[in-house]
């Protein structure tokens, strides 16, 4: 499923809207953790990560793990500097007011899986 469709279906706020016009990857895998080292080790390349960590290290981890996007749960809005860095590094940041459990459940309903598909 395209990232734009996931964004729309989950009612996510796109914090990096300039990226949506240039790339709309297919997403089939995801990972959820609030330990960035865990996301770095286990986040699926080309997938999404769901976390409440909304700081600069999140962008660095997403870049190194080759994630397609990061979904920030619980309404955790990052500082403007974090958003700017994410845009520079071409890492879409999406925001949900819902908690991690609910976001992951909705992703699963849409066919996003944690294991290899």
N, C-alpha and C positions, 0 to 999 in steps of 0.2 A: 504494500500500500504506500502511496506517495506521502511524503512528509507533510505536504500541504493539506492532504485529506485528513491525516491524523490530527493536525492542528485544528482544522475546522470541526471535526467530529468530537474532539475532546474540549472544544471551546478554549483552546490555549491562546494566550497573548504572545504574539511574536515580538520579542524584544529587539530583534535584529532584522527588521523588515526589508532592508536593502538586499539581503541574501536570498529572499524568497523568489525574486524574479530571475536570479541567475542559475539556481540549481534546485531541483526538487527530487531528491533521491528516493528510491524505493526502500522501505524499511520493513524488514521481516524479523529482526532480532532486537532485543533490549536487555537491559540490566538495571537493577535498582540497588543502590547502596549509599550510605552517607559517609563511608570510609573511602576517600579518594584513592588510596593505595589499592583498595579492592576493585574499584572501577578500572584503574590502570592495569591491574593484573587480569581482570576477567571481562571487562567491557568488550562487546563484540564490534570489531571493525565494521564500519558502515551501518551500525545500529544506533540506538538511542540509549542514553542513561537517564535515570530518574533519581534525583537527589534533592536534599534541602541545602546543600553546600553552594552558596551563591557568592563566591569570592574568586579572586584572580587565579588561584590554584586550580579551580574547577576547569577553567578554560585551558590551562596547560595540560591537565590530565586528558581532557577531551581531544586535544590536538595529538598528543602522544599515543593515545589509544585508537586514534583514527575514527572517532565516533562521528556519525552524521549529524547529531544534534544532542543537546542537553535539555531535559525538561526539569525545571525547578518547581518543586511541589510546595505546598503549604503557603503559597503566596510570598515565597522568599525572593524578594526583588533585589537584584544586585545593584551596586553603585554604577554610576554612568561610566566610570573608567573600565569596569569589567565588561560592560556591554560594548564599549568601543573596541576593546581588545578582542572580544569574541568576533565582532564584525571584521576586524583586520585579519584574524586568523581563519575566517570563513567557517566559524562554528555557530550555527543557529542556536540561540537561547530562546526557549519557550517557557512561559510561566503559567502555572495552574494554581488556582486558589484551593484546589482539593488536595488532600493528603496523598502521600506516596502510595498507600495501599489502594486507594480508589483509582489513582492514575494508572497503576500497573494493571488493575482489574479491567479497566476500559481498554488498555492496549491489548491485553490478552483477548478480549472480545473481538477486537479488530484483526486478530490473527498474528500479532507480534508475539514471538516466543523467545524464551531465554536460552534454550538449547539449540544446537545446530538444526537447521530446517532444510 
